[in-house]
Amino acid sequence: MNRLIHTLKQPHPGYGNLRIYFRTVLGIVLIVFLILSILQPFKIGERNIAGNPYITAAVYAGGAFLTMSLNAVWLLVFHNWFRPDKWTLGKELIVMAYQFFSIGLTIWLINHLRGTLRPEDASFGNSFFLAIAIGILPYIIATFGRHNYLLKHHLKEVAAFNEQLKALQAQSNGQVVAQTAAGYLSIPKLDHSIAIDDFLFAESKGNNLVLQVCLNNRLQQYTLRSTLNDFAQANAHISPLFRCHRSFIINLDKVTQVQGNAAGYQVLLHPGLGPVVVARSSVPAFKKILAGRS
């Protein structure tokens, strides 16, 4: 059970870009149209509209396109739930189930509007089954295509990020004295000071603030009762600090590598720590800062 929960919580490409969403929907509909018009599964050919398989395919595939297009409203209404940096495999499965349910309802309505030709056509259960049986393969193919597109796009940008980082590191190594951020962080609830140059990142975990620090090549972690907003406001004057995600503030001077996959971007700040997520909404600012420093 724990392994299943862990799998469902794995990051998955989200729906932050409506253009990519509609491109995926169009891919699904085109494949469904081909299946319905050429293969005519489940004896659909016996009850074609006007005896024409292409008209039948166009009506049902068009109904699926209209349904999934209307479902895009949820992406706008519940924007926070659909945020790409919070999207998981479990959420993807929920959305997939809802898409098939709503398409099944559309098929059922079309059958009733055209007049059912067989008793089973009046059953919503049969319509739901047809939506899954005919649509599951196109859904998987189109989702894989979306995954592959996002992966290539992100890896291309990651390569550019890392080239900028290499230029910054080479510039720093060429200097006689390394230019590091001087001073200390302002953390009132902590009983000792943390130098800016030792700070890696801060993470919000519930009602706690977790600080990751590298002091004398040793990782140290501090947990205190505070918020990331309080930390950001108290240290707003420190230029290397960057809020890359609603739950993370990183020290840009400590970024060693940028990684990417179909789900988005992450940055590495220390070999002993895992990557930190960069929210899609923060990517333009991240690009601009790196470009300004190189």
LOPAVO-871086 format. One record per residue (C-alpha): x, y, z; residue number from 1; residue in three letters. Coordinates in nm, 2 decimals, always signed. Last residue first. Layout:
<rs>
u->X&v->Y&w->Z&num->NUM&residuo->ALA
...
</rs>
This chain:
<rs>
u->+2.63&v->+3.58&w->-1.70&num->294&residuo->SER
u->+2.45&v->+3.74&w->-1.41&num->293&residuo->ARG
u->+2.18&v->+3.91&w->-1.61&num->292&residuo->GLY
u->+2.11&v->+3.59&w->-1.81&num->291&residuo->ALA
u->+2.08&v->+3.39&w->-1.49&num->290&residuo->LEU
u->+1.84&v->+3.64&w->-1.34&num->289&residuo->ILE
u->+1.62&v->+3.65&w->-1.65&num->288&residuo->LYS
u->+1.60&v->+3.28&w->-1.68&num->287&residuo->LYS
u->+1.49&v->+3.24&w->-1.31&num->286&residuo->PHE
u->+1.23&v->+3.52&w->-1.36&num->285&residuo->ALA
u->+1.09&v->+3.33&w->-1.66&num->284&residuo->PRO
u->+1.10&v->+3.00&w->-1.47&num->283&residuo->VAL
u->+0.91&v->+3.12&w->-1.16&num->282&residuo->SER
u->+0.56&v->+3.04&w->-1.30&num->281&residuo->SER
u->+0.67&v->+2.69&w->-1.39&num->280&residuo->ARG
u->+0.77&v->+2.63&w->-1.03&num->279&residuo->ALA
u->+1.14&v->+2.54&w->-0.97&num->278&residuo->VAL
u->+1.16&v->+2.22&w->-0.76&num->277&residuo->VAL
u->+1.46&v->+2.16&w->-0.54&num->276&residuo->VAL
u->+1.69&v->+1.87&w->-0.61&num->275&residuo->PRO
u->+1.79&v->+1.63&w->-0.33&num->274&residuo->GLY
u->+2.07&v->+1.70&w->-0.09&num->273&residuo->LEU
u->+2.42&v->+1.56&w->-0.04&num->272&residuo->GLY
u->+2.55&v->+1.68&w->-0.37&num->271&residuo->PRO
u->+2.45&v->+2.04&w->-0.28&num->270&residuo->HIS
u->+2.25&v->+2.31&w->-0.46&num->269&residuo->LEU
u->+2.08&v->+2.11&w->-0.73&num->268&residuo->LEU
u->+1.80&v->+2.28&w->-0.92&num->267&residuo->VAL
u->+1.47&v->+2.13&w->-1.05&num->266&residuo->GLN
u->+1.26&v->+2.19&w->-1.36&num->265&residuo->TYR
u->+0.93&v->+2.06&w->-1.49&num->264&residuo->GLY
u->+0.71&v->+1.75&w->-1.52&num->263&residuo->ALA
u->+0.85&v->+1.62&w->-1.85&num->262&residuo->ALA
u->+1.20&v->+1.62&w->-1.70&num->261&residuo->ASN
u->+1.46&v->+1.88&w->-1.61&num->260&residuo->GLY
u->+1.78&v->+1.94&w->-1.41&num->259&residuo->GLN
u->+1.97&v->+2.26&w->-1.34&num->258&residuo->VAL
u->+2.32&v->+2.23&w->-1.18&num->257&residuo->GLN
u->+2.54&v->+2.39&w->-0.92&num->256&residuo->THR
u->+2.31&v->+2.64&w->-0.76&num->255&residuo->VAL
u->+2.48&v->+2.78&w->-0.46&num->254&residuo->LYS
u->+2.50&v->+3.15&w->-0.56&num->253&residuo->ASP
u->+2.13&v->+3.14&w->-0.64&num->252&residuo->LEU
u->+2.05&v->+3.08&w->-0.27&num->251&residuo->ASN
u->+1.71&v->+2.92&w->-0.27&num->250&residuo->ILE
u->+1.37&v->+3.00&w->-0.13&num->249&residuo->ILE
u->+1.12&v->+2.71&w->-0.14&num->248&residuo->PHE
u->+0.76&v->+2.63&w->-0.07&num->247&residuo->SER
u->+0.58&v->+2.87&w->-0.31&num->246&residuo->ARG
u->+0.85&v->+2.78&w->-0.56&num->245&residuo->HIS
u->+1.17&v->+2.95&w->-0.70&num->244&residuo->CYS
u->+1.18&v->+3.22&w->-0.44&num->243&residuo->ARG
u->+1.52&v->+3.36&w->-0.50&num->242&residuo->PHE
u->+1.79&v->+3.47&w->-0.25&num->241&residuo->LEU
u->+2.11&v->+3.60&w->-0.42&num->240&residuo->PRO
u->+1.99&v->+3.96&w->-0.38&num->239&residuo->SER
u->+1.96&v->+3.99&w->+0.00&num->238&residuo->ILE
u->+1.73&v->+4.29&w->+0.06&num->237&residuo->HIS
u->+1.42&v->+4.07&w->+0.09&num->236&residuo->ALA
u->+1.57&v->+3.89&w->+0.39&num->235&residuo->ASN
u->+1.30&v->+3.97&w->+0.66&num->234&residuo->ALA
u->+1.02&v->+3.96&w->+0.40&num->233&residuo->GLN
u->+1.13&v->+3.62&w->+0.26&num->232&residuo->ALA
u->+1.17&v->+3.46&w->+0.60&num->231&residuo->PHE
u->+0.83&v->+3.59&w->+0.71&num->230&residuo->ASP
u->+0.68&v->+3.45&w->+0.39&num->229&residuo->ASN
u->+0.85&v->+3.12&w->+0.44&num->228&residuo->LEU
u->+0.68&v->+3.08&w->+0.77&num->227&residuo->THR
u->+0.80&v->+3.02&w->+1.12&num->226&residuo->SER
u->+0.83&v->+2.77&w->+1.40&num->225&residuo->ARG
u->+1.19&v->+2.65&w->+1.36&num->224&residuo->LEU
u->+1.38&v->+2.37&w->+1.20&num->223&residuo->THR
u->+1.76&v->+2.39&w->+1.13&num->222&residuo->TYR
u->+1.95&v->+2.15&w->+0.91&num->221&residuo->GLN
u->+2.33&v->+2.12&w->+0.88&num->220&residuo->GLN
u->+2.54&v->+1.99&w->+0.60&num->219&residuo->LEU
u->+2.91&v->+1.98&w->+0.65&num->218&residuo->ARG
u->+3.16&v->+2.14&w->+0.41&num->217&residuo->ASN
u->+3.27&v->+2.40&w->+0.68&num->216&residuo->ASN
u->+2.90&v->+2.50&w->+0.72&num->215&residuo->LEU
u->+2.65&v->+2.40&w->+0.46&num->214&residuo->CYS
u->+2.30&v->+2.51&w->+0.56&num->213&residuo->VAL
u->+1.95&v->+2.38&w->+0.49&num->212&residuo->GLN
u->+1.68&v->+2.58&w->+0.67&num->211&residuo->LEU
u->+1.34&v->+2.42&w->+0.75&num->210&residuo->VAL
u->+1.05&v->+2.65&w->+0.83&num->209&residuo->LEU
u->+0.76&v->+2.50&w->+1.02&num->208&residuo->ASN
u->+0.39&v->+2.54&w->+1.01&num->207&residuo->ASN
u->+0.35&v->+2.28&w->+0.74&num->206&residuo->GLY
u->+0.69&v->+2.23&w->+0.58&num->205&residuo->LYS
u->+0.82&v->+2.55&w->+0.42&num->204&residuo->SER
u->+1.17&v->+2.51&w->+0.28&num->203&residuo->GLU
u->+1.47&v->+2.73&w->+0.30&num->202&residuo->ALA
u->+1.78&v->+2.69&w->+0.08&num->201&residuo->PHE
u->+2.15&v->+2.67&w->+0.07&num->200&residuo->LEU
u->+2.29&v->+2.91&w->+0.33&num->199&residuo->PHE
u->+2.66&v->+2.91&w->+0.41&num->198&residuo->ASP
u->+2.73&v->+3.23&w->+0.20&num->197&residuo->ASP
u->+2.45&v->+3.41&w->+0.37&num->196&residuo->ILE
u->+2.60&v->+3.35&w->+0.71&num->195&residuo->ALA
u->+2.37&v->+3.20&w->+0.96&num->194&residuo->ILE
u->+2.35&v->+3.36&w->+1.30&num->193&residuo->SER
u->+2.25&v->+3.20&w->+1.64&num->192&residuo->HIS
u->+1.94&v->+3.16&w->+1.85&num->191&residuo->ASP
u->+1.70&v->+3.13&w->+1.56&num->190&residuo->LEU
u->+1.36&v->+3.30&w->+1.60&num->189&residuo->LYS
u->+1.48&v->+3.64&w->+1.47&num->188&residuo->PRO
u->+1.61&v->+3.50&w->+1.14&num->187&residuo->ILE
u->+1.78&v->+3.78&w->+0.94&num->186&residuo->SER
u->+2.04&v->+3.61&w->+0.73&num->185&residuo->LEU
u->+2.40&v->+3.72&w->+0.77&num->184&residuo->TYR
u->+2.65&v->+3.93&w->+0.58&num->183&residuo->GLY
u->+2.86&v->+3.90&w->+0.27&num->182&residuo->ALA
u->+2.75&v->+3.73&w->-0.05&num->181&residuo->ALA
u->+3.05&v->+3.58&w->-0.22&num->180&residuo->THR
u->+3.29&v->+3.73&w->-0.48&num->179&residuo->GLN
u->+3.58&v->+3.49&w->-0.51&num->178&residuo->ALA
u->+3.91&v->+3.66&w->-0.48&num->177&residuo->VAL
u->+4.16&v->+3.62&w->-0.76&num->176&residuo->VAL
u->+3.89&v->+3.59&w->-1.02&num->175&residuo->GLN
u->+3.90&v->+3.33&w->-1.30&num->174&residuo->GLY
u->+3.71&v->+3.08&w->-1.09&num->173&residuo->ASN
u->+3.41&v->+3.32&w->-1.06&num->172&residuo->SER
u->+3.40&v->+3.37&w->-1.43&num->171&residuo->GLN
u->+3.43&v->+3.00&w->-1.50&num->170&residuo->ALA
u->+3.14&v->+2.94&w->-1.25&num->169&residuo->GLN
u->+2.92&v->+3.20&w->-1.42&num->168&residuo->LEU
u->+2.99&v->+3.06&w->-1.76&num->167&residuo->ALA
u->+2.92&v->+2.71&w->-1.64&num->166&residuo->LYS
u->+2.59&v->+2.83&w->-1.49&num->165&residuo->LEU
u->+2.49&v->+2.99&w->-1.82&num->164&residuo->GLN
u->+2.56&v->+2.67&w->-2.01&num->163&residuo->GLU
u->+2.36&v->+2.49&w->-1.74&num->162&residuo->ASN
u->+2.05&v->+2.70&w->-1.80&num->161&residuo->PHE
u->+2.08&v->+2.66&w->-2.18&num->160&residuo->ALA
u->+2.10&v->+2.28&w->-2.14&num->159&residuo->ALA
u->+1.80&v->+2.29&w->-1.91&num->158&residuo->VAL
u->+1.60&v->+2.48&w->-2.17&num->157&residuo->GLU
u->+1.65&v->+2.21&w->-2.43&num->156&residuo->LYS
u->+1.58&v->+1.94&w->-2.16&num->155&residuo->LEU
u->+1.25&v->+2.12&w->-2.08&num->154&residuo->HIS
u->+1.13&v->+2.13&w->-2.44&num->153&residuo->HIS
u->+1.23&v->+1.76&w->-2.50&num->152&residuo->LYS
u->+1.05&v->+1.64&w->-2.19&num->151&residuo->LEU
u->+0.74&v->+1.85&w->-2.26&num->150&residuo->LEU
u->+0.71&v->+1.71&w->-2.61&num->149&residuo->TYR
u->+0.77&v->+1.35&w->-2.48&num->148&residuo->ASN
u->+0.50&v->+1.38&w->-2.21&num->147&residuo->HIS
u->+0.25&v->+1.53&w->-2.45&num->146&residuo->ARG
u->+0.31&v->+1.25&w->-2.69&num->145&residuo->GLY
u->+0.28&v->+1.00&w->-2.41&num->144&residuo->PHE
u->-0.05&v->+1.16&w->-2.32&num->143&residuo->THR
u->-0.17&v->+1.14&w->-2.68&num->142&residuo->ALA
u->-0.08&v->+0.77&w->-2.71&num->141&residuo->ILE
u->-0.23&v->+0.68&w->-2.37&num->140&residuo->ILE
u->-0.56&v->+0.87&w->-2.45&num->139&residuo->TYR
u->-0.57&v->+0.72&w->-2.80&num->138&residuo->PRO
u->-0.54&v->+0.37&w->-2.64&num->137&residuo->LEU
u->-0.80&v->+0.43&w->-2.37&num->136&residuo->ILE
u->-1.06&v->+0.59&w->-2.60&num->135&residuo->GLY
u->-1.23&v->+0.30&w->-2.77&num->134&residuo->ILE
u->-1.27&v->+0.07&w->-2.47&num->133&residuo->ALA
u->-1.31&v->+0.35&w->-2.22&num->132&residuo->ILE
u->-1.58&v->+0.55&w->-2.40&num->131&residuo->ALA
u->-1.74&v->+0.22&w->-2.51&num->130&residuo->LEU
u->-1.77&v->+0.11&w->-2.15&num->129&residuo->PHE
u->-1.92&v->+0.44&w->-2.04&num->128&residuo->PHE
u->-2.18&v->+0.41&w->-2.32&num->127&residuo->SER
u->-2.26&v->+0.05&w->-2.21&num->126&residuo->ASN
u->-2.30&v->+0.16&w->-1.85&num->125&residuo->GLY
u->-2.52&v->+0.46&w->-1.97&num->124&residuo->PHE
u->-2.76&v->+0.20&w->-2.11&num->123&residuo->SER
u->-2.99&v->+0.32&w->-2.39&num->122&residuo->ALA
u->-2.76&v->+0.17&w->-2.65&num->121&residuo->ASP
u->-2.82&v->-0.17&w->-2.49&num->120&residuo->GLU
u->-3.17&v->-0.17&w->-2.62&num->119&residuo->PRO
u->-3.06&v->-0.13&w->-2.99&num->118&residuo->ARG
u->-3.12&v->+0.15&w->-3.24&num->117&residuo->LEU
u->-3.14&v->+0.43&w->-2.99&num->116&residuo->THR
u->-3.29&v->+0.75&w->-3.13&num->115&residuo->GLY
u->-3.05&v->+1.02&w->-3.26&num->114&residuo->ARG
u->-3.09&v->+1.23&w->-2.95&num->113&residuo->LEU
u->-3.08&v->+0.92&w->-2.72&num->112&residuo->HIS
u->-2.76&v->+0.79&w->-2.87&num->111&residuo->ASN
u->-2.60&v->+1.13&w->-2.86&num->110&residuo->ILE
u->-2.69&v->+1.16&w->-2.49&num->109&residuo->LEU
u->-2.53&v->+0.83&w->-2.40&num->108&residuo->TRP
u->-2.22&v->+0.92&w->-2.60&num->107&residuo->ILE
u->-2.19&v->+1.24&w->-2.41&num->106&residuo->THR
u->-2.23&v->+1.06&w->-2.07&num->105&residuo->LEU
u->-1.95&v->+0.83&w->-2.17&num->104&residuo->GLY
u->-1.74&v->+1.13&w->-2.26&num->103&residuo->ILE
u->-1.81&v->+1.27&w->-1.91&num->102&residuo->SER
u->-1.71&v->+0.94&w->-1.74&num->101&residuo->PHE
u->-1.40&v->+0.90&w->-1.96&num->100&residuo->PHE
u->-1.28&v->+1.25&w->-1.88&num->99&residuo->GLN
u->-1.35&v->+1.20&w->-1.51&num->98&residuo->TYR
u->-1.15&v->+0.88&w->-1.50&num->97&residuo->ALA
u->-0.86&v->+1.05&w->-1.69&num->96&residuo->MET
u->-0.87&v->+1.34&w->-1.44&num->95&residuo->VAL
u->-0.85&v->+1.11&w->-1.14&num->94&residuo->ILE
u->-0.56&v->+0.91&w->-1.31&num->93&residuo->LEU
u->-0.37&v->+1.23&w->-1.37&num->92&residuo->GLU
u->-0.42&v->+1.34&w->-1.01&num->91&residuo->LYS
u->-0.27&v->+1.01&w->-0.89&num->90&residuo->GLY
u->+0.03&v->+1.05&w->-1.13&num->89&residuo->LEU
u->+0.10&v->+1.39&w->-0.97&num->88&residuo->THR
u->+0.06&v->+1.76&w->-1.05&num->87&residuo->TRP
u->+0.18&v->+2.00&w->-0.78&num->86&residuo->LYS
u->+0.44&v->+2.18&w->-1.00&num->85&residuo->ASP
u->+0.20&v->+2.19&w->-1.29&num->84&residuo->PRO
u->-0.08&v->+2.37&w->-1.09&num->83&residuo->ARG
u->-0.41&v->+2.19&w->-1.15&num->82&residuo->PHE
u->-0.53&v->+2.22&w->-0.79&num->81&residuo->TRP
u->-0.43&v->+2.59&w->-0.78&num->80&residuo->ASN
u->-0.61&v->+2.67&w->-1.11&num->79&residuo->HIS
u->-0.94&v->+2.53&w->-0.99&num->78&residuo->PHE
u->-1.16&v->+2.75&w->-1.21&num->77&residuo->VAL
u->-0.92&v->+2.78&w->-1.50&num->76&residuo->LEU
u->-0.83&v->+2.41&w->-1.53&num->75&residuo->LEU
u->-1.19&v->+2.32&w->-1.45&num->74&residuo->TRP
u->-1.30&v->+2.51&w->-1.76&num->73&residuo->VAL
u->-1.08&v->+2.27&w->-1.97&num->72&residuo->ALA
u->-1.36&v->+2.02&w->-1.92&num->71&residuo->ASN
u->-1.56&v->+2.21&w->-2.18&num->70&residuo->LEU
u->-1.29&v->+2.12&w->-2.44&num->69&residuo->SER
u->-1.30&v->+1.76&w->-2.32&num->68&residuo->MET
u->-1.67&v->+1.74&w->-2.39&num->67&residuo->THR
u->-1.66&v->+1.92&w->-2.72&num->66&residuo->LEU
u->-1.38&v->+1.69&w->-2.84&num->65&residuo->PHE
u->-1.57&v->+1.38&w->-2.73&num->64&residuo->ALA
u->-1.88&v->+1.50&w->-2.91&num->63&residuo->GLY
u->-1.68&v->+1.56&w->-3.22&num->62&residuo->GLY
u->-1.54&v->+1.21&w->-3.20&num->61&residuo->ALA
u->-1.90&v->+1.08&w->-3.18&num->60&residuo->TYR
u->-2.04&v->+1.29&w->-3.46&num->59&residuo->VAL
u->-1.73&v->+1.27&w->-3.69&num->58&residuo->ALA
u->-1.71&v->+0.89&w->-3.65&num->57&residuo->ALA
u->-2.07&v->+0.85&w->-3.74&num->56&residuo->THR
u->-2.04&v->+1.09&w->-4.04&num->55&residuo->ILE
u->-1.73&v->+0.90&w->-4.15&num->54&residuo->TYR
u->-1.90&v->+0.56&w->-4.11&num->53&residuo->PRO
u->-2.19&v->+0.66&w->-4.35&num->52&residuo->ASN
u->-2.51&v->+0.46&w->-4.34&num->51&residuo->GLY
u->-2.71&v->+0.77&w->-4.26&num->50&residuo->ALA
u->-2.56&v->+0.75&w->-3.91&num->49&residuo->ILE
u->-2.39&v->+0.41&w->-3.88&num->48&residuo->ASN
u->-2.59&v->+0.15&w->-3.69&num->47&residuo->ARG
u->-2.44&v->-0.18&w->-3.81&num->46&residuo->GLU
u->-2.10&v->-0.03&w->-3.86&num->45&residuo->GLY
u->-2.08&v->+0.03&w->-3.48&num->44&residuo->ILE
u->-2.05&v->-0.35&w->-3.45&num->43&residuo->LYS
u->-1.82&v->-0.32&w->-3.14&num->42&residuo->PHE
u->-1.54&v->-0.17&w->-3.35&num->41&residuo->PRO
u->-1.58&v->+0.03&w->-3.68&num->40&residuo->GLN
u->-1.21&v->-0.02&w->-3.78&num->39&residuo->LEU
u->-1.20&v->+0.26&w->-4.03&num->38&residuo->ILE
u->-1.44&v->+0.53&w->-3.92&num->37&residuo->SER
u->-1.44&v->+0.47&w->-3.55&num->36&residuo->LEU
u->-1.07&v->+0.40&w->-3.51&num->35&residuo->ILE
u->-0.97&v->+0.69&w->-3.73&num->34&residuo->LEU
u->-1.20&v->+0.93&w->-3.55&num->33&residuo->PHE
u->-1.07&v->+0.81&w->-3.21&num->32&residuo->VAL
u->-0.71&v->+0.88&w->-3.33&num->31&residuo->ILE
u->-0.81&v->+1.23&w->-3.43&num->30&residuo->LEU
u->-1.00&v->+1.29&w->-3.11&num->29&residuo->VAL
u->-0.70&v->+1.19&w->-2.89&num->28&residuo->ILE
u->-0.46&v->+1.41&w->-3.09&num->27&residuo->GLY
u->-0.70&v->+1.71&w->-3.06&num->26&residuo->LEU
u->-0.72&v->+1.66&w->-2.69&num->25&residuo->VAL
u->-0.34&v->+1.66&w->-2.66&num->24&residuo->THR
u->-0.32&v->+1.98&w->-2.86&num->23&residuo->ARG
u->-0.59&v->+2.13&w->-2.65&num->22&residuo->PHE
u->-0.39&v->+2.06&w->-2.33&num->21&residuo->TYR
u->-0.07&v->+2.18&w->-2.49&num->20&residuo->ILE
u->-0.23&v->+2.52&w->-2.57&num->19&residuo->ARG
u->-0.39&v->+2.53&w->-2.22&num->18&residuo->LEU
u->-0.05&v->+2.53&w->-2.06&num->17&residuo->ASN
u->-0.05&v->+2.45&w->-1.69&num->16&residuo->GLY
u->-0.19&v->+2.11&w->-1.75&num->15&residuo->TYR
u->+0.05&v->+1.88&w->-1.56&num->14&residuo->GLY
u->+0.34&v->+1.65&w->-1.65&num->13&residuo->PRO
u->+0.36&v->+1.40&w->-1.36&num->12&residuo->HIS
u->+0.54&v->+1.41&w->-1.03&num->11&residuo->PRO
u->+0.51&v->+1.09&w->-0.82&num->10&residuo->GLN
u->+0.24&v->+1.09&w->-0.55&num->9&residuo->LYS
u->+0.06&v->+0.79&w->-0.70&num->8&residuo->LEU
u->+0.38&v->+0.59&w->-0.69&num->7&residuo->THR
u->+0.43&v->+0.67&w->-0.32&num->6&residuo->HIS
u->+0.07&v->+0.57&w->-0.24&num->5&residuo->ILE
u->+0.12&v->+0.24&w->-0.43&num->4&residuo->LEU
u->+0.45&v->+0.17&w->-0.25&num->3&residuo->ARG
u->+0.28&v->+0.24&w->+0.09&num->2&residuo->ASN
u->+0.00&v->+0.00&w->+0.00&num->1&residuo->MET
</rs>
